[in-house]
Amino acid sequence: MAGFARRSRFEIIASILLLCSEEPTQKTHIMYRCNLSSEQLQKYLEHLTRMGLLEVVLEREKELYRTTEAGREFVTGFQKLEGLV
């Protein structure tokens, strides 16, 4: 396992929100691009939508996820903090 660093919950959340801020994104794309299991992904998506940082968008009968304005503010704040450390 040498060379693998564990990501913090905030890093995972920021990566999901950043990915979904570019365009509405399907669950499977989020799962693969953010390197999460389906179980992990489901927990994060539920938490982020409940917190109002992510919203569900129906497009051509597909459930997509899009970052809200509050989610964008979270990412901006996280990146500023990351830059300080």
N, CA, C and O atoms as a Maestro MAE file, in Angstrom:
{
 s_m_m2io_version
 :::
 2.0.0
}

f_m_ct {
 s_m_title
 :::
 protein
 m_atom[340] {
  # First column is atom index #
  i_m_mmod_type
  r_m_x_coord
  r_m_y_coord
  r_m_z_coord
  i_m_residue_number
  s_m_chain_name
  s_m_pdb_residue_name
  s_m_pdb_atom_name
  i_m_atomic_number
  :::
  1 25 0.812 -1.205 0.000 1 A "MET " " N  " 7
  2 3 0.000 0.000 0.000 1 A "MET " " CA " 6
  3 2 0.852 1.265 0.000 1 A "MET " " C  " 6
  4 15 0.311 2.367 0.097 1 A "MET " " O  " 8
  5 25 2.121 1.136 -0.103 2 A "ALA " " N  " 7
  6 3 2.995 2.309 -0.112 2 A "ALA " " CA " 6
  7 2 2.640 3.193 -1.308 2 A "ALA " " C  " 6
  8 15 2.367 2.700 -2.403 2 A "ALA " " O  " 8
  9 25 2.648 4.500 -1.078 3 A "GLY " " N  " 7
  10 3 2.354 5.436 -2.144 3 A "GLY " " CA " 6
  11 2 0.899 5.853 -2.222 3 A "GLY " " C  " 6
  12 15 0.561 6.774 -2.965 3 A "GLY " " O  " 8
  13 25 0.036 5.196 -1.472 4 A "PHE " " N  " 7
  14 3 -1.378 5.565 -1.487 4 A "PHE " " CA " 6
  15 2 -1.684 6.397 -0.254 4 A "PHE " " C  " 6
  16 15 -1.482 5.950 0.876 4 A "PHE " " O  " 8
  17 25 -2.165 7.593 -0.475 5 A "ALA " " N  " 7
  18 3 -2.544 8.460 0.635 5 A "ALA " " CA " 6
  19 2 -4.058 8.429 0.778 5 A "ALA " " C  " 6
  20 15 -4.786 8.469 -0.215 5 A "ALA " " O  " 8
  21 25 -4.517 8.360 1.995 6 A "ARG " " N  " 7
  22 3 -5.954 8.393 2.232 6 A "ARG " " CA " 6
  23 2 -6.458 9.816 2.065 6 A "ARG " " C  " 6
  24 15 -5.804 10.774 2.476 6 A "ARG " " O  " 8
  25 25 -7.618 9.939 1.463 7 A "ARG " " N  " 7
  26 3 -8.230 11.258 1.291 7 A "ARG " " CA " 6
  27 2 -9.142 11.534 2.466 7 A "ARG " " C  " 6
  28 15 -9.753 10.624 3.027 7 A "ARG " " O  " 8
  29 25 -9.224 12.786 2.824 8 A "SER " " N  " 7
  30 3 -10.145 13.174 3.888 8 A "SER " " CA " 6
  31 2 -11.553 13.249 3.315 8 A "SER " " C  " 6
  32 15 -11.740 13.297 2.099 8 A "SER " " O  " 8
  33 25 -12.535 13.258 4.201 9 A "ARG " " N  " 7
  34 3 -13.927 13.397 3.763 9 A "ARG " " CA " 6
  35 2 -14.117 14.695 2.992 9 A "ARG " " C  " 6
  36 15 -14.858 14.740 2.010 9 A "ARG " " O  " 8
  37 25 -13.442 15.760 3.445 10 A "PHE " " N  " 7
  38 3 -13.582 17.053 2.777 10 A "PHE " " CA " 6
  39 2 -12.988 17.012 1.371 10 A "PHE " " C  " 6
  40 15 -13.527 17.641 0.461 10 A "PHE " " O  " 8
  41 25 -11.896 16.288 1.180 11 A "GLU " " N  " 7
  42 3 -11.306 16.156 -0.150 11 A "GLU " " CA " 6
  43 2 -12.237 15.401 -1.087 11 A "GLU " " C  " 6
  44 15 -12.375 15.761 -2.256 11 A "GLU " " O  " 8
  45 25 -12.871 14.359 -0.577 12 A "ILE " " N  " 7
  46 3 -13.817 13.581 -1.387 12 A "ILE " " CA " 6
  47 2 -15.027 14.435 -1.746 12 A "ILE " " C  " 6
  48 15 -15.471 14.442 -2.894 12 A "ILE " " O  " 8
  49 25 -15.553 15.146 -0.769 13 A "ILE " " N  " 7
  50 3 -16.705 16.019 -1.011 13 A "ILE " " CA " 6
  51 2 -16.356 17.081 -2.047 13 A "ILE " " C  " 6
  52 15 -17.129 17.326 -2.974 13 A "ILE " " O  " 8
  53 25 -15.196 17.708 -1.892 14 A "ALA " " N  " 7
  54 3 -14.772 18.744 -2.840 14 A "ALA " " CA " 6
  55 2 -14.621 18.165 -4.248 14 A "ALA " " C  " 6
  56 15 -14.991 18.822 -5.222 14 A "ALA " " O  " 8
  57 25 -14.089 16.957 -4.371 15 A "SER " " N  " 7
  58 3 -13.912 16.369 -5.708 15 A "SER " " CA " 6
  59 2 -15.265 16.069 -6.355 15 A "SER " " C  " 6
  60 15 -15.431 16.272 -7.558 15 A "SER " " O  " 8
  61 25 -16.229 15.590 -5.576 16 A "ILE " " N  " 7
  62 3 -17.577 15.336 -6.109 16 A "ILE " " CA " 6
  63 2 -18.214 16.653 -6.560 16 A "ILE " " C  " 6
  64 15 -18.750 16.746 -7.665 16 A "ILE " " O  " 8
  65 25 -18.151 17.657 -5.703 17 A "LEU " " N  " 7
  66 3 -18.780 18.943 -6.027 17 A "LEU " " CA " 6
  67 2 -18.108 19.610 -7.217 17 A "LEU " " C  " 6
  68 15 -18.784 20.207 -8.056 17 A "LEU " " O  " 8
  69 25 -16.791 19.517 -7.299 18 A "LEU " " N  " 7
  70 3 -16.067 20.107 -8.423 18 A "LEU " " CA " 6
  71 2 -16.441 19.418 -9.729 18 A "LEU " " C  " 6
  72 15 -16.674 20.084 -10.738 18 A "LEU " " O  " 8
  73 25 -16.499 18.112 -9.718 19 A "LEU " " N  " 7
  74 3 -16.882 17.349 -10.907 19 A "LEU " " CA " 6
  75 2 -18.287 17.724 -11.373 19 A "LEU " " C  " 6
  76 15 -18.515 17.922 -12.567 19 A "LEU " " O  " 8
  77 25 -19.223 17.820 -10.440 20 A "CYS " " N  " 7
  78 3 -20.624 18.099 -10.781 20 A "CYS " " CA " 6
  79 2 -20.877 19.573 -11.068 20 A "CYS " " C  " 6
  80 15 -21.971 19.933 -11.502 20 A "CYS " " O  " 8
  81 25 -19.894 20.427 -10.837 21 A "SER " " N  " 7
  82 3 -20.084 21.850 -11.140 21 A "SER " " CA " 6
  83 2 -19.822 22.129 -12.613 21 A "SER " " C  " 6
  84 15 -20.288 23.132 -13.153 21 A "SER " " O  " 8
  85 25 -19.070 21.235 -13.264 22 A "GLU " " N  " 7
  86 3 -18.774 21.416 -14.686 22 A "GLU " " CA " 6
  87 2 -20.023 21.195 -15.530 22 A "GLU " " C  " 6
  88 15 -20.316 21.977 -16.434 22 A "GLU " " O  " 8
  89 25 -20.760 20.120 -15.227 23 A "GLU " " N  " 7
  90 3 -22.014 19.808 -15.903 23 A "GLU " " CA " 6
  91 2 -22.733 18.755 -15.084 23 A "GLU " " C  " 6
  92 15 -22.093 18.028 -14.324 23 A "GLU " " O  " 8
  93 25 -24.058 18.651 -15.219 24 A "PRO " " N  " 7
  94 3 -24.781 17.593 -14.495 24 A "PRO " " CA " 6
  95 2 -24.176 16.232 -14.841 24 A "PRO " " C  " 6
  96 15 -23.908 15.939 -16.006 24 A "PRO " " O  " 8
  97 25 -23.965 15.402 -13.809 25 A "THR " " N  " 7
  98 3 -23.189 14.174 -13.964 25 A "THR " " CA " 6
  99 2 -23.941 12.968 -13.420 25 A "THR " " C  " 6
  100 15 -24.621 13.060 -12.399 25 A "THR " " O  " 8
  101 25 -23.813 11.833 -14.112 26 A "GLN " " N  " 7
  102 3 -24.441 10.587 -13.685 26 A "GLN " " CA " 6
  103 2 -23.674 9.984 -12.512 26 A "GLN " " C  " 6
  104 15 -22.485 10.239 -12.317 26 A "GLN " " O  " 8
  105 25 -24.402 9.172 -11.736 27 A "LYS " " N  " 7
  106 3 -23.800 8.492 -10.586 27 A "LYS " " CA " 6
  107 2 -22.554 7.701 -10.962 27 A "LYS " " C  " 6
  108 15 -21.522 7.794 -10.298 27 A "LYS " " O  " 8
  109 25 -22.661 6.929 -12.025 28 A "THR " " N  " 7
  110 3 -21.528 6.062 -12.384 28 A "THR " " CA " 6
  111 2 -20.293 6.876 -12.746 28 A "THR " " C  " 6
  112 15 -19.175 6.475 -12.422 28 A "THR " " O  " 8
  113 25 -20.475 8.001 -13.404 29 A "HIS " " N  " 7
  114 3 -19.334 8.845 -13.741 29 A "HIS " " CA " 6
  115 2 -18.703 9.415 -12.478 29 A "HIS " " C  " 6
  116 15 -17.478 9.482 -12.369 29 A "HIS " " O  " 8
  117 25 -19.532 9.826 -11.525 30 A "ILE " " N  " 7
  118 3 -19.010 10.339 -10.258 30 A "ILE " " CA " 6
  119 2 -18.229 9.236 -9.548 30 A "ILE " " C  " 6
  120 15 -17.127 9.464 -9.047 30 A "ILE " " O  " 8
  121 25 -18.811 8.045 -9.513 31 A "MET " " N  " 7
  122 3 -18.191 6.915 -8.821 31 A "MET " " CA " 6
  123 2 -16.800 6.620 -9.387 31 A "MET " " C  " 6
  124 15 -15.844 6.467 -8.627 31 A "MET " " O  " 8
  125 25 -16.683 6.541 -10.711 32 A "TYR " " N  " 7
  126 3 -15.404 6.213 -11.324 32 A "TYR " " CA " 6
  127 2 -14.406 7.363 -11.265 32 A "TYR " " C  " 6
  128 15 -13.232 7.147 -10.964 32 A "TYR " " O  " 8
  129 25 -14.857 8.573 -11.547 33 A "ARG " " N  " 7
  130 3 -13.935 9.725 -11.557 33 A "ARG " " CA " 6
  131 2 -13.435 10.075 -10.161 33 A "ARG " " C  " 6
  132 15 -12.319 10.570 -10.005 33 A "ARG " " O  " 8
  133 25 -14.263 9.815 -9.140 34 A "CYS " " N  " 7
  134 3 -13.867 10.124 -7.755 34 A "CYS " " CA " 6
  135 2 -13.341 8.892 -7.020 34 A "CYS " " C  " 6
  136 15 -13.006 8.960 -5.837 34 A "CYS " " O  " 8
  137 25 -13.273 7.767 -7.733 35 A "ASN " " N  " 7
  138 3 -12.724 6.528 -7.187 35 A "ASN " " CA " 6
  139 2 -13.411 6.105 -5.878 35 A "ASN " " C  " 6
  140 15 -12.764 5.950 -4.842 35 A "ASN " " O  " 8
  141 25 -14.730 5.925 -5.951 36 A "LEU " " N  " 7
  142 3 -15.528 5.525 -4.797 36 A "LEU " " CA " 6
  143 2 -16.280 4.242 -5.096 36 A "LEU " " C  " 6
  144 15 -16.578 3.947 -6.253 36 A "LEU " " O  " 8
  145 25 -16.584 3.486 -4.066 37 A "SER " " N  " 7
  146 3 -17.454 2.327 -4.236 37 A "SER " " CA " 6
  147 2 -18.891 2.844 -4.365 37 A "SER " " C  " 6
  148 15 -19.173 3.996 -4.034 37 A "SER " " O  " 8
  149 25 -19.785 1.995 -4.841 38 A "SER " " N  " 7
  150 3 -21.177 2.436 -4.985 38 A "SER " " CA " 6
  151 2 -21.790 2.750 -3.626 38 A "SER " " C  " 6
  152 15 -22.604 3.666 -3.510 38 A "SER " " O  " 8
  153 25 -21.407 2.002 -2.601 39 A "GLU " " N  " 7
  154 3 -21.918 2.256 -1.248 39 A "GLU " " CA " 6
  155 2 -21.421 3.601 -0.717 39 A "GLU " " C  " 6
  156 15 -22.196 4.376 -0.157 39 A "GLU " " O  " 8
  157 25 -20.144 3.871 -0.893 40 A "GLN " " N  " 7
  158 3 -19.590 5.158 -0.458 40 A "GLN " " CA " 6
  159 2 -20.272 6.303 -1.203 40 A "GLN " " C  " 6
  160 15 -20.669 7.306 -0.611 40 A "GLN " " O  " 8
  161 25 -20.396 6.127 -2.510 41 A "LEU " " N  " 7
  162 3 -21.001 7.165 -3.339 41 A "LEU " " CA " 6
  163 2 -22.408 7.487 -2.875 41 A "LEU " " C  " 6
  164 15 -22.768 8.656 -2.741 41 A "LEU " " O  " 8
  165 25 -23.198 6.465 -2.630 42 A "GLN " " N  " 7
  166 3 -24.584 6.675 -2.215 42 A "GLN " " CA " 6
  167 2 -24.654 7.488 -0.923 42 A "GLN " " C  " 6
  168 15 -25.484 8.389 -0.800 42 A "GLN " " O  " 8
  169 25 -23.791 7.173 0.032 43 A "LYS " " N  " 7
  170 3 -23.771 7.920 1.301 43 A "LYS " " CA " 6
  171 2 -23.410 9.385 1.076 43 A "LYS " " C  " 6
  172 15 -24.035 10.282 1.643 43 A "LYS " " O  " 8
  173 25 -22.389 9.621 0.238 44 A "TYR " " N  " 7
  174 3 -21.988 11.005 -0.026 44 A "TYR " " CA " 6
  175 2 -23.082 11.773 -0.771 44 A "TYR " " C  " 6
  176 15 -23.365 12.922 -0.435 44 A "TYR " " O  " 8
  177 25 -23.700 11.148 -1.782 45 A "LEU " " N  " 7
  178 3 -24.751 11.832 -2.538 45 A "LEU " " CA " 6
  179 2 -25.940 12.179 -1.659 45 A "LEU " " C  " 6
  180 15 -26.486 13.279 -1.752 45 A "LEU " " O  " 8
  181 25 -26.339 11.251 -0.810 46 A "GLU " " N  " 7
  182 3 -27.450 11.523 0.110 46 A "GLU " " CA " 6
  183 2 -27.105 12.673 1.047 46 A "GLU " " C  " 6
  184 15 -27.920 13.569 1.269 46 A "GLU " " O  " 8
  185 25 -25.905 12.645 1.590 47 A "HIS " " N  " 7
  186 3 -25.484 13.689 2.527 47 A "HIS " " CA " 6
  187 2 -25.406 15.054 1.830 47 A "HIS " " C  " 6
  188 15 -25.894 16.050 2.364 47 A "HIS " " O  " 8
  189 25 -24.804 15.101 0.657 48 A "LEU " " N  " 7
  190 3 -24.624 16.372 -0.048 48 A "LEU " " CA " 6
  191 2 -25.950 16.955 -0.536 48 A "LEU " " C  " 6
  192 15 -26.121 18.174 -0.531 48 A "LEU " " O  " 8
  193 25 -26.881 16.112 -0.954 49 A "THR " " N  " 7
  194 3 -28.190 16.641 -1.368 49 A "THR " " CA " 6
  195 2 -28.979 17.110 -0.151 49 A "THR " " C  " 6
  196 15 -29.672 18.125 -0.212 49 A "THR " " O  " 8
  197 25 -28.875 16.373 0.952 50 A "ARG " " N  " 7
  198 3 -29.569 16.776 2.178 50 A "ARG " " CA " 6
  199 2 -29.037 18.118 2.697 50 A "ARG " " C  " 6
  200 15 -29.794 18.918 3.247 50 A "ARG " " O  " 8
  201 25 -27.739 18.358 2.519 51 A "MET " " N  " 7
  202 3 -27.115 19.599 2.978 51 A "MET " " CA " 6
  203 2 -27.326 20.758 1.994 51 A "MET " " C  " 6
  204 15 -26.986 21.901 2.299 51 A "MET " " O  " 8
  205 25 -27.884 20.462 0.822 52 A "GLY " " N  " 7
  206 3 -28.137 21.508 -0.163 52 A "GLY " " CA " 6
  207 2 -26.916 21.886 -0.981 52 A "GLY " " C  " 6
  208 15 -26.897 22.952 -1.596 52 A "GLY " " O  " 8
  209 25 -25.893 21.035 -1.004 53 A "LEU " " N  " 7
  210 3 -24.685 21.327 -1.776 53 A "LEU " " CA " 6
  211 2 -24.738 20.716 -3.170 53 A "LEU " " C  " 6
  212 15 -23.982 21.097 -4.064 53 A "LEU " " O  " 8
  213 25 -25.648 19.758 -3.336 54 A "LEU " " N  " 7
  214 3 -25.817 19.047 -4.595 54 A "LEU " " CA " 6
  215 2 -27.313 18.911 -4.846 54 A "LEU " " C  " 6
  216 15 -28.092 18.766 -3.904 54 A "LEU " " O  " 8
  217 25 -27.717 18.958 -6.111 55 A "GLU " " N  " 7
  218 3 -29.130 18.773 -6.431 55 A "GLU " " CA " 6
  219 2 -29.289 17.720 -7.519 55 A "GLU " " C  " 6
  220 15 -28.396 17.514 -8.341 55 A "GLU " " O  " 8
  221 25 -30.431 17.066 -7.510 56 A "VAL " " N  " 7
  222 3 -30.747 16.045 -8.502 56 A "VAL " " CA " 6
  223 2 -31.488 16.709 -9.651 56 A "VAL " " C  " 6
  224 15 -32.428 17.475 -9.443 56 A "VAL " " O  " 8
  225 25 -31.051 16.405 -10.865 57 A "VAL " " N  " 7
  226 3 -31.662 16.953 -12.069 57 A "VAL " " CA " 6
  227 2 -32.082 15.777 -12.942 57 A "VAL " " C  " 6
  228 15 -31.289 14.868 -13.187 57 A "VAL " " O  " 8
  229 25 -33.325 15.793 -13.410 58 A "LEU " " N  " 7
  230 3 -33.784 14.751 -14.332 58 A "LEU " " CA " 6
  231 2 -33.609 15.258 -15.756 58 A "LEU " " C  " 6
  232 15 -34.144 16.302 -16.132 58 A "LEU " " O  " 8
  233 25 -32.854 14.504 -16.537 59 A "GLU " " N  " 7
  234 3 -32.588 14.888 -17.911 59 A "GLU " " CA " 6
  235 2 -32.707 13.642 -18.790 59 A "GLU " " C  " 6
  236 15 -31.945 12.689 -18.624 59 A "GLU " " O  " 8
  237 25 -33.650 13.650 -19.713 60 A "ARG " " N  " 7
  238 3 -33.916 12.485 -20.574 60 A "ARG " " CA " 6
  239 2 -34.093 11.214 -19.750 60 A "ARG " " C  " 6
  240 15 -33.521 10.169 -20.059 60 A "ARG " " O  " 8
  241 25 -34.887 11.326 -18.710 61 A "GLU " " N  " 7
  242 3 -35.213 10.216 -17.810 61 A "GLU " " CA " 6
  243 2 -34.000 9.660 -17.068 61 A "GLU " " C  " 6
  244 15 -34.039 8.536 -16.568 61 A "GLU " " O  " 8
  245 25 -32.934 10.434 -16.995 62 A "LYS " " N  " 7
  246 3 -31.749 10.034 -16.235 62 A "LYS " " CA " 6
  247 2 -31.609 10.953 -15.031 62 A "LYS " " C  " 6
  248 15 -31.881 12.152 -15.106 62 A "LYS " " O  " 8
  249 25 -31.182 10.370 -13.931 63 A "GLU " " N  " 7
  250 3 -30.946 11.129 -12.710 63 A "GLU " " CA " 6
  251 2 -29.500 11.620 -12.735 63 A "GLU " " C  " 6
  252 15 -28.561 10.824 -12.711 63 A "GLU " " O  " 8
  253 25 -29.334 12.939 -12.785 64 A "LEU " " N  " 7
  254 3 -28.010 13.549 -12.809 64 A "LEU " " CA " 6
  255 2 -27.837 14.419 -11.574 64 A "LEU " " C  " 6
  256 15 -28.815 14.821 -10.944 64 A "LEU " " O  " 8
  257 25 -26.601 14.703 -11.236 65 A "TYR " " N  " 7
  258 3 -26.302 15.516 -10.059 65 A "TYR " " CA " 6
  259 2 -25.564 16.774 -10.488 65 A "TYR " " C  " 6
  260 15 -24.658 16.736 -11.320 65 A "TYR " " O  " 8
  261 25 -25.986 17.908 -9.887 66 A "ARG " " N  " 7
  262 3 -25.397 19.203 -10.210 66 A "ARG " " CA " 6
  263 2 -25.090 19.945 -8.912 66 A "ARG " " C  " 6
  264 15 -25.880 19.923 -7.968 66 A "ARG " " O  " 8
  265 25 -23.950 20.592 -8.880 67 A "THR " " N  " 7
  266 3 -23.544 21.367 -7.717 67 A "THR " " CA " 6
  267 2 -24.378 22.639 -7.623 67 A "THR " " C  " 6
  268 15 -24.582 23.331 -8.620 67 A "THR " " O  " 8
  269 25 -24.857 22.939 -6.428 68 A "THR " " N  " 7
  270 3 -25.631 24.163 -6.196 68 A "THR " " CA " 6
  271 2 -24.668 25.325 -5.951 68 A "THR " " C  " 6
  272 15 -23.453 25.139 -5.884 68 A "THR " " O  " 8
  273 25 -25.224 26.502 -5.823 69 A "GLU " " N  " 7
  274 3 -24.404 27.682 -5.520 69 A "GLU " " CA " 6
  275 2 -23.700 27.507 -4.171 69 A "GLU " " C  " 6
  276 15 -22.532 27.870 -4.030 69 A "GLU " " O  " 8
  277 25 -24.398 26.959 -3.190 70 A "ALA " " N  " 7
  278 3 -23.782 26.695 -1.878 70 A "ALA " " CA " 6
  279 2 -22.634 25.697 -2.018 70 A "ALA " " C  " 6
  280 15 -21.621 25.813 -1.327 70 A "ALA " " O  " 8
  281 25 -22.788 24.722 -2.904 71 A "GLY " " N  " 7
  282 3 -21.735 23.751 -3.163 71 A "GLY " " CA " 6
  283 2 -20.521 24.394 -3.792 71 A "GLY " " C  " 6
  284 15 -19.388 24.043 -3.461 71 A "GLY " " O  " 8
  285 25 -20.745 25.341 -4.702 72 A "ARG " " N  " 7
  286 3 -19.631 26.067 -5.325 72 A "ARG " " CA " 6
  287 2 -18.878 26.891 -4.275 72 A "ARG " " C  " 6
  288 15 -17.651 26.975 -4.302 72 A "ARG " " O  " 8
  289 25 -19.621 27.487 -3.365 73 A "GLU " " N  " 7
  290 3 -18.991 28.259 -2.293 73 A "GLU " " CA " 6
  291 2 -18.153 27.356 -1.398 73 A "GLU " " C  " 6
  292 15 -17.074 27.750 -0.955 73 A "GLU " " O  " 8
  293 25 -18.639 26.146 -1.130 74 A "PHE " " N  " 7
  294 3 -17.873 25.183 -0.342 74 A "PHE " " CA " 6
  295 2 -16.550 24.873 -1.029 74 A "PHE " " C  " 6
  296 15 -15.499 24.881 -0.389 74 A "PHE " " O  " 8
  297 25 -16.600 24.599 -2.333 75 A "VAL " " N  " 7
  298 3 -15.388 24.257 -3.082 75 A "VAL " " CA " 6
  299 2 -14.403 25.418 -3.064 75 A "VAL " " C  " 6
  300 15 -13.205 25.212 -2.873 75 A "VAL " " O  " 8
  301 25 -14.895 26.629 -3.261 76 A "THR " " N  " 7
  302 3 -14.026 27.810 -3.241 76 A "THR " " CA " 6
  303 2 -13.355 27.957 -1.880 76 A "THR " " C  " 6
  304 15 -12.148 28.188 -1.804 76 A "THR " " O  " 8
  305 25 -14.127 27.824 -0.812 77 A "GLY " " N  " 7
  306 3 -13.568 27.916 0.540 77 A "GLY " " CA " 6
  307 2 -12.574 26.810 0.821 77 A "GLY " " C  " 6
  308 15 -11.533 27.048 1.434 77 A "GLY " " O  " 8
  309 25 -12.884 25.607 0.380 78 A "PHE " " N  " 7
  310 3 -11.982 24.474 0.584 78 A "PHE " " CA " 6
  311 2 -10.662 24.704 -0.143 78 A "PHE " " C  " 6
  312 15 -9.594 24.444 0.412 78 A "PHE " " O  " 8
  313 25 -10.728 25.189 -1.380 79 A "GLN " " N  " 7
  314 3 -9.506 25.432 -2.146 79 A "GLN " " CA " 6
  315 2 -8.659 26.536 -1.514 79 A "GLN " " C  " 6
  316 15 -7.431 26.468 -1.551 79 A "GLN " " O  " 8
  317 25 -9.307 27.560 -0.930 80 A "LYS " " N  " 7
  318 3 -8.567 28.620 -0.238 80 A "LYS " " CA " 6
  319 2 -7.860 28.045 0.979 80 A "LYS " " C  " 6
  320 15 -6.685 28.337 1.204 80 A "LYS " " O  " 8
  321 25 -8.555 27.234 1.766 81 A "LEU " " N  " 7
  322 3 -7.935 26.618 2.938 81 A "LEU " " CA " 6
  323 2 -6.795 25.692 2.548 81 A "LEU " " C  " 6
  324 15 -5.749 25.675 3.196 81 A "LEU " " O  " 8
  325 25 -6.999 24.928 1.495 82 A "GLU " " N  " 7
  326 3 -5.980 24.010 1.007 82 A "GLU " " CA " 6
  327 2 -4.724 24.778 0.592 82 A "GLU " " C  " 6
  328 15 -3.605 24.306 0.794 82 A "GLU " " O  " 8
  329 25 -4.919 25.963 0.012 83 A "GLY " " N  " 7
  330 3 -3.800 26.798 -0.408 83 A "GLY " " CA " 6
  331 2 -3.008 27.350 0.764 83 A "GLY " " C  " 6
  332 15 -1.814 27.621 0.639 83 A "GLY " " O  " 8
  333 25 -3.668 27.516 1.900 84 A "LEU " " N  " 7
  334 3 -2.983 28.047 3.082 84 A "LEU " " CA " 6
  335 2 -2.125 27.005 3.787 84 A "LEU " " C  " 6
  336 15 -1.138 27.331 4.445 84 A "LEU " " O  " 8
  337 25 -2.519 25.751 3.637 85 A "VAL " " N  " 7
  338 3 -1.834 24.667 4.330 85 A "VAL " " CA " 6
  339 2 -0.703 24.148 3.548 85 A "VAL " " C  " 6
  340 15 -0.016 23.227 3.992 85 A "VAL " " O  " 8
  :::
 }
 m_bond[339] {
  # First column is bond index #
  i_m_from
  i_m_to
  i_m_order
  :::
  1 1 2 1
  2 2 3 1
  3 3 4 2
  4 3 5 1
  5 5 6 1
  6 6 7 1
  7 7 8 2
  8 7 9 1
  9 9 10 1
  10 10 11 1
  11 11 12 2
  12 11 13 1
  13 13 14 1
  14 14 15 1
  15 15 16 2
  16 15 17 1
  17 17 18 1
  18 18 19 1
  19 19 20 2
  20 19 21 1
  21 21 22 1
  22 22 23 1
  23 23 24 2
  24 23 25 1
  25 25 26 1
  26 26 27 1
  27 27 28 2
  28 27 29 1
  29 29 30 1
  30 30 31 1
  31 31 32 2
  32 31 33 1
  33 33 34 1
  34 34 35 1
  35 35 36 2
  36 35 37 1
  37 37 38 1
  38 38 39 1
  39 39 40 2
  40 39 41 1
  41 41 42 1
  42 42 43 1
  43 43 44 2
  44 43 45 1
  45 45 46 1
  46 46 47 1
  47 47 48 2
  48 47 49 1
  49 49 50 1
  50 50 51 1
  51 51 52 2
  52 51 53 1
  53 53 54 1
  54 54 55 1
  55 55 56 2
  56 55 57 1
  57 57 58 1
  58 58 59 1
  59 59 60 2
  60 59 61 1
  61 61 62 1
  62 62 63 1
  63 63 64 2
  64 63 65 1
  65 65 66 1
  66 66 67 1
  67 67 68 2
  68 67 69 1
  69 69 70 1
  70 70 71 1
  71 71 72 2
  72 71 73 1
  73 73 74 1
  74 74 75 1
  75 75 76 2
  76 75 77 1
  77 77 78 1
  78 78 79 1
  79 79 80 2
  80 79 81 1
  81 81 82 1
  82 82 83 1
  83 83 84 2
  84 83 85 1
  85 85 86 1
  86 86 87 1
  87 87 88 2
  88 87 89 1
  89 89 90 1
  90 90 91 1
  91 91 92 2
  92 91 93 1
  93 93 94 1
  94 94 95 1
  95 95 96 2
  96 95 97 1
  97 97 98 1
  98 98 99 1
  99 99 100 2
  100 99 101 1
  101 101 102 1
  102 102 103 1
  103 103 104 2
  104 103 105 1
  105 105 106 1
  106 106 107 1
  107 107 108 2
  108 107 109 1
  109 109 110 1
  110 110 111 1
  111 111 112 2
  112 111 113 1
  113 113 114 1
  114 114 115 1
  115 115 116 2
  116 115 117 1
  117 117 118 1
  118 118 119 1
  119 119 120 2
  120 119 121 1
  121 121 122 1
  122 122 123 1
  123 123 124 2
  124 123 125 1
  125 125 126 1
  126 126 127 1
  127 127 128 2
  128 127 129 1
  129 129 130 1
  130 130 131 1
  131 131 132 2
  132 131 133 1
  133 133 134 1
  134 134 135 1
  135 135 136 2
  136 135 137 1
  137 137 138 1
  138 138 139 1
  139 139 140 2
  140 139 141 1
  141 141 142 1
  142 142 143 1
  143 143 144 2
  144 143 145 1
  145 145 146 1
  146 146 147 1
  147 147 148 2
  148 147 149 1
  149 149 150 1
  150 150 151 1
  151 151 152 2
  152 151 153 1
  153 153 154 1
  154 154 155 1
  155 155 156 2
  156 155 157 1
  157 157 158 1
  158 158 159 1
  159 159 160 2
  160 159 161 1
  161 161 162 1
  162 162 163 1
  163 163 164 2
  164 163 165 1
  165 165 166 1
  166 166 167 1
  167 167 168 2
  168 167 169 1
  169 169 170 1
  170 170 171 1
  171 171 172 2
  172 171 173 1
  173 173 174 1
  174 174 175 1
  175 175 176 2
  176 175 177 1
  177 177 178 1
  178 178 179 1
  179 179 180 2
  180 179 181 1
  181 181 182 1
  182 182 183 1
  183 183 184 2
  184 183 185 1
  185 185 186 1
  186 186 187 1
  187 187 188 2
  188 187 189 1
  189 189 190 1
  190 190 191 1
  191 191 192 2
  192 191 193 1
  193 193 194 1
  194 194 195 1
  195 195 196 2
  196 195 197 1
  197 197 198 1
  198 198 199 1
  199 199 200 2
  200 199 201 1
  201 201 202 1
  202 202 203 1
  203 203 204 2
  204 203 205 1
  205 205 206 1
  206 206 207 1
  207 207 208 2
  208 207 209 1
  209 209 210 1
  210 210 211 1
  211 211 212 2
  212 211 213 1
  213 213 214 1
  214 214 215 1
  215 215 216 2
  216 215 217 1
  217 217 218 1
  218 218 219 1
  219 219 220 2
  220 219 221 1
  221 221 222 1
  222 222 223 1
  223 223 224 2
  224 223 225 1
  225 225 226 1
  226 226 227 1
  227 227 228 2
  228 227 229 1
  229 229 230 1
  230 230 231 1
  231 231 232 2
  232 231 233 1
  233 233 234 1
  234 234 235 1
  235 235 236 2
  236 235 237 1
  237 237 238 1
  238 238 239 1
  239 239 240 2
  240 239 241 1
  241 241 242 1
  242 242 243 1
  243 243 244 2
  244 243 245 1
  245 245 246 1
  246 246 247 1
  247 247 248 2
  248 247 249 1
  249 249 250 1
  250 250 251 1
  251 251 252 2
  252 251 253 1
  253 253 254 1
  254 254 255 1
  255 255 256 2
  256 255 257 1
  257 257 258 1
  258 258 259 1
  259 259 260 2
  260 259 261 1
  261 261 262 1
  262 262 263 1
  263 263 264 2
  264 263 265 1
  265 265 266 1
  266 266 267 1
  267 267 268 2
  268 267 269 1
  269 269 270 1
  270 270 271 1
  271 271 272 2
  272 271 273 1
  273 273 274 1
  274 274 275 1
  275 275 276 2
  276 275 277 1
  277 277 278 1
  278 278 279 1
  279 279 280 2
  280 279 281 1
  281 281 282 1
  282 282 283 1
  283 283 284 2
  284 283 285 1
  285 285 286 1
  286 286 287 1
  287 287 288 2
  288 287 289 1
  289 289 290 1
  290 290 291 1
  291 291 292 2
  292 291 293 1
  293 293 294 1
  294 294 295 1
  295 295 296 2
  296 295 297 1
  297 297 298 1
  298 298 299 1
  299 299 300 2
  300 299 301 1
  301 301 302 1
  302 302 303 1
  303 303 304 2
  304 303 305 1
  305 305 306 1
  306 306 307 1
  307 307 308 2
  308 307 309 1
  309 309 310 1
  310 310 311 1
  311 311 312 2
  312 311 313 1
  313 313 314 1
  314 314 315 1
  315 315 316 2
  316 315 317 1
  317 317 318 1
  318 318 319 1
  319 319 320 2
  320 319 321 1
  321 321 322 1
  322 322 323 1
  323 323 324 2
  324 323 325 1
  325 325 326 1
  326 326 327 1
  327 327 328 2
  328 327 329 1
  329 329 330 1
  330 330 331 1
  331 331 332 2
  332 331 333 1
  333 333 334 1
  334 334 335 1
  335 335 336 2
  336 335 337 1
  337 337 338 1
  338 338 339 1
  339 339 340 2
  :::
 }
}
